[in-house]
Amino acid sequence: MDDNTFGRLLREARQRALLTLEGLAAASGVSVRAISDMERGQSLPRSTTLGELLEALGPDEDERRRLVRAARRRTHQAPRQLPPDPVVFHGREKTLAAVRAMTAQLTAPVRHVVISAIGGMAGVGKTTLAVHWAHQEAGRFPDGQLYVNLRGFEEDTRPLDPGEALGGFLGALGVPSADLPAGTRERSALFRERVAALRLIVVLDNARDEEQVRPLLPASPGCLAVITSRERMSGLAATEGAALIALEVWSEAESLAALAARIGEERVRAEPRAAADLVGLCGQLPLAVAVVGAQLSVSPGLPLRVAVRELAEARLDALSVDDRRADVRAVFSCSYRTLPAETARFFRYLSLHPGPAASVESIASLAGVGVPAARRRLRELVSASLLTRDAEGRYVVHDLVRAYGAELVERHGDDRHGAEARLLHYLRHNAHAANRHIARYMPERADVPVPAVVSVAIDDREEALAWYRQEEQTAAAALRLRTDPGLLRHRVGLVQEWASFHVIEGRWAEEITAQRVGLDAAVALDDPVALVRAAGSLARALVETGRLDEADEPVELILAQLHRLPAEDRGRAERSIAWTRDGQERHAEGLRHSRRALEIFRGLGQRDQIAVELGSVGWFLSALGEYREAIAKCEEAIPILRDLGDRGNEAAAWDSIGYARQQLGDPEAAIVDYERSLRLFEELFNDYSLAAVLDHLASAQLELGDVARARASWTRAADLFDGLRVARAAEIRAKATALPRPEAQAAP
């Protein structure tokens, strides 16, 4: 999709409506200059401006949806996700000729070409070939390149979920995170829709099997999908027409050429027998040759015969590998032994990082060092070819190197537990800091920094969201780790802190997965407080995705733990149940639990919680028709909330008052209250509550006969709920669609 999609769609809609720029300006109240800037791609409309334009244009629902979606997008460059092309690429001439011929088929737009080449053992150069080939052919694909490491063969974590990979692809293609569907199937469909008219390369690296790959394949002519895997993708060959290419280790000549490129042809010619022995000890495995070459390049005076002796000695102590043609542990050992002691220790801890790519802050926390020291040691490891960097500057460890480093952790008796605890605390502590800028409700207990864990400077909402997006793959991978029982407490805390990000981004599928992990950990710990919190968050996520009946199970878990909870936590648990019952429209039950919570907080004398619960009781009374009592409860709460600076709950109380006044026959007064609520929620960036109040406001506007404003309010509410992927969006949009259009009202 081009960068001026909204402008083009707006111009087409205006022309279909037979309106000039001046005519649309007069009908919408938006200036001619502003409309012209939008049509030329110079700007995008705010939500209110978009509503005014849509009201004036009167598009059908499909056109309206396209305009709304395009208005959310920001200008973005074609994705360039490929890792850097190797400075020197060796060998594989016949293979390159074959794959170039396959790419040439794309000059006839019949179908995309899928390449599962790049079968072969670990370290044989599958990724190097795929990346080099993609860089060579990039000129044929002007719409960019997508790349993902699918982590198909990691010992300590599960393969990357295709849905997570699709989330990264769609984000790179300009889809806002709020627009990402929850399920893998829906994400796959959106991905194929977005690339339908594009020519791009998709590199799916280190795939586990066909099922992991299939959702990630483009389905349009002009796209090239390159897959690497240790497994042969025979199923893709049969069903998708994939061409299979199997890589073997280098020939001796190729290995010697690669070694000479690293250390100089003069050294190889001076000791040809030793050079041949070296590559032989490497099993002619490209990764092993590269590591040995890097080690020798920083020791220009070391005779090759000495290097042969050292490598042979290391092999005597090395453990065997699955493929006995190459013992890469011995190769890594020679490079590892050249590292200074502190860098060697740093490398061992780095190998425990679970994410597909690691930020310097997360690595520093894992290793227990400061960021400046981490940067120095990372440069040493990159120079030693034990580490690479991706297109975004993050650090990537080859899975063989990772496995070798993890073995060293065990051999040296390093504190794996402490390292993983620091990483989990890094993810938790900085999420807590980020939540000060994005969360509606902060966790009750302050987070205390742990020594040697990096604290990231997060000063505003944008920085908070940027940090979350940088670390979300690491957090997801950390929750998949098969960690020891001593880390269960850290997992519980991590899940609780990341809930705010999942909620405001509408990532309900991720939230459900995370809260189930947190719930399992709480059960294992036999911690009723943590169990109730995880169950409450899980119930909410299930309600928001329309799985209302499934929410009963976590509610039952909460009810079973109430007698074990301290009074304050019992009050919060009752509140959580009440919220779930509200989402299920079981208001009588909700009122019962809300009143119990109010009684508990009154007993504790907690003024802030009393005020919050007064507002909640007020809402349930309104929903059950006890309107005057509802107003009284909310009016009792508002002065306290205002005094405490709790604008979010004050806004909720005004919404409840407005609803009650509307039901008592005073829609004009209700609109005043709703608008007060809206102003507060807009200041707080609380899109969820904003949408809920807009729903109420629209009904009052309609009651007063203002059909146009009612439609605009419901449409805006539906768009907000759509952005949060809340199931309720369809119901709200149906209300807007059901209203008569101005032309229909004017018809005789």
N, C-alpha and C positions, 0 to 999 in steps of 0.2 A: 504494500500500500504506500502511495507517495506521501510526501510531507504535507501536502495541501488537500488532504482528503476532505476535511470539513468544509473548506472554502469551495471546493468543487461541488459538493453535495448541496451546500447552501445556495449557490448560484443556480443549480438545476432546479431546486425546489422553488426558488423565487420566479424563475422563468415559467415553470409549470403553472404557478399561481397567477401568471400574467401581470406581474408586478415589476415596476421599475425600482431602482434603488430608492428613489424618493418615495415611491408608493409603499414599499416595505417599511421605510423609516416612519412614515406617517401612521401606518397601521400598528406598528410595534412599539413606537416610542423610543427606538434605538436610532442614534444619529446616522446619517448617510455615511459620514467618514468612518464610523466604527464598522458598519456593515461592509463597506468597501475594503477595509483592512482585513476583515475575516475572509472575504471571498478571494483576496490575493494571497492568503496564507500568512499574513503578517501578525495575526493574533487569533486567539480562541476565546469564546464567550464565557463569562461567569455563569453560574447556574441560573441566576435570576434573569440575566439577559437572554440565555438560551430559551427559557420558558416563554419570554415575551415574543421572541422570534417564532417559536413553534406555534404559539397561539395565533399569531398573525398569518402564518403560512397554511395552517390546517393540513399538515401532511397525513397520509395514511399511517397505520401503525408500523409497517415495515420501514417506511422512509423515516419516520420519527426515531425508530430504534437505531438506524444507521447514523443519523445526525447526532444523537446523544452519544453513541459510542465514539464517533469521530471527534466530538468536542472534548472528550476526556483525554485524547492522545496528545502528546507533545512531540515536537520535531525530534527525530532521532536519526542517527546515522545507520547505514547498513551495518549489520553485525560483523565484527572481525574477531572471532573467538579462537581462531587457530593458535596453538602454541607457536613460538618462533620456529622458522625453518632452520634445520641444522646448518651451521656455518659451512661445513663440508659434508657432502653426502657421498658415500662410497658404495660401489658394487650395485647389484640388483639391476643391471642394464637390461637384461632380457625381461625381467618382471616389469620394469618401468615401460618398456616398449609395449608390453601387453596391455597394461592399464591405460596407457595413452590411447591405444586403439579403441579401448572401451569408451573412453571419454569422447572420442571423435564421433561415436554413434549419436551423441546428443545433437549433432548438427541436423539430424532428421528428427523432429519432435514427435516421437512415437510414444515413448515412455521414459521414466527415469531409470537410471542404471544403479543397481545395488551391488556393491562389491564386498564380499565377505572374505577378504584376503587376509587375508592377512590372518589365516590360521597359522598356528605354530607355537612353539614353546615360549615361555616367558623370557624376555631379554633378547629375542631373536631379531628384533627391529621392526615389529609390526607397526607400532605407533610412529616410529621415525619414517617409515615408508609412506604411511597414510598421510602424515603431515606434509612431508616433502612433495608428494604427488598433489595434494590439495593446493599447496602454495604455487606449484608450477601451473596448475590449471585455473587459478583464481581469476585470471583475466576473462575466462569464458563465462564466469558467473558474477555479473555485476551487482547482484543483490546481496552478496555477502557470504560469509561462512559461519556455520554453527559447529560447536565442538562440545562434547561432554565425555568425561571419564565415567563409565558406568560401574566401575569398581566391582567387576564380576568375580574376581578371584582374590578377595582379601580374607585373611585368616580371622581377624577380630571383629568384623562387621559384615552385615548383609549387603548384597548388591544394591546399588542405587535403584530406588523405585522409579519406574518409567514416568509416573506422574510428577515426581520432583524434577526429573530431567526436562519434561515438557514445560514445567513452570519457568525454568531458566531460558529455554528457547523462546517461549512466548514473550517473556520480559525483554529479551534481546531484540525481538521483532517489534517492540513498541507497545505491547499490550500491558496496560497498567495492572499492578498486582490485584487491585480491587475487581478487575474484570475476569480474573482467572477462574474457570469452573472448578468445582471441588473434585470431581472424579477424573480418573485417568482417561476413560473413554471419551468424556466430553472435552478434555484438554486436547486429546489427539485429534478430535474432529475440528476443533478450533485451529489447531496448528496446521492441519491440511488446508483448511479454508484460507488461512493467512498466507500460505506459500503457494496457493493455487496459480497465481499469475507471476510468480517470481522464478528467477534462475539463481539458485544458490547451492552450496555444498554443505552437506551434513555429515560430520565425522562422528561416528559412534564408537568410542574407543573402549577396549577391554570389556566387551559384552559377555555376559554369562551364558545366555542361550537365546533362541529365537523369540521366545515370549517376551523377554525384556526389550527386544529390539523392535518388534512389530509396531507398537504404538508410536514409535519415533520416526517412522519412515514417511517421507513426503510421497504424495501420490500423483504428482503433476509432472508433465513433460518439462524437461529443462532443468530438473534438479538431480544432483548426484549424491547418493548416499554411500559412504565408505564405512565399513564395519571392520573392527579388529576383534579377535577373540582367540583364546586358546582352544576353543572348540570349533569343529567344522560346522558350518551353518548349512547342513544338507537340507534341512526343512525349508530354509529361505530359497535355496536353489530350486526346490521342487515347486514351491507355491508362489514365489515372487520373481522367479527368473534370475536370481542372483548368480553372479559369476564367482566361483570359488578359486582362490589362489592360496597355495600353501607355501609358506616360507621355511626354508631350511637354514642352518647356520652357514656362515660365509665359507667360501673356498679358502684354501691357504693363501692364494694370491690376493684375494679380496681383503683378507685379514691383514696381510703384510702391508698392503697399500694403505689401509686405514691406520695402522700403527705408524707408518712412515709419515702420514699427514699430521699425526699428533706430535711426534718426537723428532722429525727430520729424516730425510732419506739418507743423509750421511751416516747416521748412527746405525740404521738398518743395514746399509751396505758394508759398514765396518765390521759388524758381527752378524752375518746372515744366519748362521746356525743357531745362535742364541735367540735371534728374532723369531725364527721358525719355532723354536722350543717354547718361547713365550706365548705365541698365539695358539700353539698346540695345547699348552696348559690351560689356556682360556677356553678350550674346546671350540675355538673359532666362533664363539658366541659374540655378536656385536656389542652387547652391553658390557660384557667382561673385557673385551679388547679396548673399549672406550675408557673404562675405569683404569686399566693398567696404563694406557697411553697418557691419561691425565696425571697419574702418579709419577711416571717417568719424565714428563715434560717439566715438572718443577724440580727435578733432580738431574740436570743436564750432564753432570759429571759421573753419574752412576753407570758403571759398565752393565750391559745387558746380561752378561753371564751371571753377575751378582743378583740381578733381579730375578733371573731364572731360578737360582738356588733358593732365594727367599720365598718365591711363590711355591716351589716344590715342597719346601719345608712346611709351609702353611697348609698345603693340601693334606699332609699326613695327619694333621689335627682336625681338619674340617669334617663336618658332618656330611653325609651323602645327600643328594637331591633326587627328586623323582626321575629326572632325565640324567643318566650317568654320562652323557656325552660332555657335560660341562659341570664343573663344581664352582659355581659363581661365588660361593662363600669364601673360597680361597682368594679369589680375585678381589672381592670387597675387603678382605682382611688386609691385603697389601696396601690398599689405599687408606684404610681405616688406621693402620699402624703409623702412618705418617702424620696424623692429625695431632695437634697439641692436646694435652690431657683434658683441658676444659672443653675444647671443641669436640673431642671424642665423646665426652659425657653428654654434651649438648645434642650430638647426633643421636645418641641412644634414646634420649627422651623424645626427640623430634619424631622418631620412628613410631611412637605411640599415638601420634595425632590421627584421629579417625576420619577427618574430613577429606574430600577429594582434592581440595586446595586449601592452604592454610595462610591466614594473615600473620604478620610478624608479631602482633600483640598476643594472639592465641598461642603461638609457638613459644614466645618468651614466658608466658604464664606456665605452660606445660613444663618447660625446662627450669623454671624457677630463677630466671635471670632478668635483668633490665632490658628494655628495648634497644638501647645503643649496643650493648654487648651481643644481643641476639642478632642484630644486623651484621655485625662484624663476623660472627661465626657462620651465619648463613652465606655470606660472600665466600668464605673458605670452602664450604661444602659445595657450592655451585662450581667453584674452580676445580674441585676434585671430582666433578661429575657424579656426585652422590645426590644431587638435588638439581631440579630445574625450576623455571618460573613460567607461569602461564601468561596469557595476553594481558591480564589485569594486574600483573606484578605479584600475584600470590605464589606461594611455594608448593611444589608438587614433588612427591617422593614416589619413585617407581615401586611397584608392589614387591619386587624381589629385594630391593634395598630395604624396604620397610620390614619385610620378614627377617632379613639379616639383622637389622638393628634391634628388633624385638628379641631375637635370640640372645643378643649381647646384653640386653637389659637383664635377662634371667641369669646369664653367665656371671655378670658382675654384681649381681645382687642389688641392683638399683631399686630405688623406692618407686615402683610402678604405681602403687596405691596412691602415694603422695602426689605424683605427677598427674594422674588422672583426676584426683580430687582438685588440684589447682586448676585444671582446664575446666572442669564443671563449675568451679566457683567463679572463674573468669566469666563464663557465659551467664552465670546467675547474677553476679555482682554488677556487671555492666548493664544487664537487662534492667536491674532495679534502678540504676541511674537513668537509663533511657525512659523508664516508665514515669519518671517525674514530669516528663514533657508530653507523654501520649496517653497515660492511663486515666480512666475515669475515677477509679478507686485504687489508691496505693495499697500494697500489702500492709497488714497491721504492724508487723514487726520490722524494724529497721535492719538493713543489711550491713554487716560489719566486714570491712575489707580484710582479707587474709594476706599475711606477708608473702612477697614474691608473686603476687597476682597483679597484673597490669590493670590500672584504672584508666579507662579511656575518657578524654575530655568530651563531654556531651552537653552542649549548652542550649540547644533548642530542638524543636520538633523534627526538623529536617535531618539534623545530625543523629538524632535518636533512630529515625527510620533507616538512615544510611547504615548505621552500625548493625541494626537488626538484619538488614538484607545482606550485609557482608558476612555475617556469621550464621545465617540460618541453616546452611548445609552442614556446617560443623555441629550445630546444636542437634539437628536431626540425626546425624551419624553418631553423636555421643549417646543419644538415647537408645540407639540400636546396639550399642556395645554390650557384650556379655561381661559386664563388670562384676567385681566381687561384692559380696553382701555389705562390706563396709562402706560402699559408696551409695547405698540406697537413699540415705538422707540427702545427699547432694542431688540425686535424681529428682526427688520430691521437690526440693527447692527450685531446681531449674524449670521443671514443668509449671510450677506456680507463677514464676516471674515471666515466662514467655507467653502466658495466656493473654496478656494485654495486646501484644503484637498480633497474635492470631485473630483476636476479636476485631481489632480496628481494621485489619486487612481483609477480614472476611474469610480467613483460612480455616474453615470449620473442619475440613477433612484432617488437616494437620493437627488441629486442636483435639479432635477425637482420638487420634493416634497417640498424641502426647499424654493426654489425661488418662488413657488406659494404662500407659506405662507408669504414670504417677500413682494410679490407683493400685496397681500390682505391687509397687514398692511400698506403699503405705500399709497394705495388707501384710506384706512380709515383715514389716517393722512392728506390726500390731499397734499402729499409731492412729487412734481414733480421730484426732484433729486433722491430720493430713489426709486420712481416708475420706472424711466428710467434705473437705475442700475439693479434692479431686473429683469426687462423685458429683458435687454441685456443679463444677465447671463442665463435667461431661454431660450432665443433664441439660445444661443450657445449650451446648453445642448440638445435641441431638434435637432439641426443640427448634433451634434456628434452621436446621436442615429439614424440618418437617417430619422428623421421626418421633412423633409425639408419644406413641405407645412405648417405644424403647426407653424413653426417659423415666418410665416408672421404675425400672430396675435400679438405677443409681439412687433414686429417691428412697426406695426400700432399704438400701444400704445405709443411707443417712439416718433413717428412722431407727434402725437397729443399733445405731451407735449413740443416740442422744443421751442415754443414761450414763454414758462414760465420759461425757464432755464437761469441761469446766463451764461455769455459767455463761461467760461472755461468748465462748465458742458455740454453746448451745443456742444462744440467741441468734448468732449468725447462721447457724444451720437451719433454724426455723425460717429465717429470712430467705435462705436459698431455696428451701422447699416451696415457700410462698411464690417466689419468682417463677419456678417451674410450673406450678399449678396455674399461674396467670397465663403463661405461654400455652398451656393446654386448655385454657378457657374454663378451668374448674375453679371459679372465683370464690365460691363458698368455702372450699378447702383452703384456698389461698388466704382468705380473710382470717380463718381460724389459726393458721400458722403465723400470720403477721401479728395478730393480737398476742399470741404466745411470746413472740419475740419482743413486742413492746413491753409486756409484763416483766420479762427478764431484765431488760435494760433499765426499766424504772426501778427495779429492785437493786440494780447495781449503781444507780444514780449517774449513769453516763449520759450527760446532756446531749452530746452530739448524736449518739445512737438513738436516743429517745426521739429526737427531732426527725431523723431519717425514717424511723418506723411509724411515726405519726403520719407522715406523708404517704407511706405505703398503705397503712390502714385506710387513709382517706381515699386512695385509689380504688381499693377493693369495695369500699362502701359505695362509691360512685357506680362501679360496675354492677353492683347488686341493687341499685335503685334507691339507696339511702342517701339522697343527694345533700340534704341540709346538714346532716351529721358529717358527711364527707367534707363539706366546705369548712365546717368548724374545726375538724382535725387538721386540715391543711393550713388554715389560718393560724392555728396554734403553733404549727411547725415553722412557718416562714420566718418570723422574727428571729428565732433561734438560729436557723440555717444562715440567714443573712449576717447575723452577728459573728457566726463562726467562719464566714467566707465560703460556705459550701454552696457554690452556685449551681452545681449539677442537680443536687437534690431540691434546691429552691425552684429550679426550672421544672422539675418533675411535679412539684406541688402545685405550681401555677397551671400546669396542664390538667391536673386532676380537678382543680377548681373550675377551670373552663369547661371541662366535660360535664361537671355537675350542673353548672349554670345553664349550659345548653339544654340539658335534659329537663330543667325546670322551666324552659320556655323563653330564655333570654339569650338568643344567639349573638346579639350585638355585644353584650358583656363578655360572652364566652370568647369571641374573637379577640378582644382586648387581652384577655388572660392568655390565650394561645400565643399571641404575638410576643408577650412578655417572655413566655417560655422559649419561643424560637430564638429570640435575641440572645438569651443566656446560652442555649445549646450551640448556637453558631460561634459564640466566643470561645467555647470549649472544644470546637471541632468534633462534636459528638454527633456524627452522622446518623447513628442508629436511632437515638432519641429524637433527633430532628425529624426524621422520617415519620416516627410514630405521632408526633405532634401535628405534622402536616396532614396526616390522615384525619385527625380530629378537626383541624381547621377547615379542611375541604368540606367536611359534612356540614359545618356551620355556615360556610359560604353558600353551599347549595341550598340550605334551608332558607336563606335570605334571597334566593333566586339568582345569585351571581354564578352562573354556570361556568363562565370562562375562567374565573379565578379558582373555582373548585377543581376544574379539570387541570389547571396548571399546578395546583397544590398536590393533587393526587399523582400527577405525572412526575413531579419532582420527588415525591416520597418514593414512588416505585423505582426511579432511577437510583436513589440513595440505597434502597434495599437491594437492588440489583448489584450495585457496587460492592455491597457487603455479602453478596451471595446468600441472602436470607430468603427462605422459602415463601415468606409472606409477600414478597414483591409481586407475584402473579396475581394475588387477590387484589392488591391495591391498584395495579395497572388495569385490571378488569373494571374497577369502578370508574376510572378515567375514560376508558373506551366506551362504556355504556352511556355516557352523557351525550346528548344531541349536539351536533355541530351547529355553528351559527347559521350556515346555509340551510340546514334541515329545519331549524326553527323558523326561518323566514319563508319557507315554502308554503303556498296556499293549502 
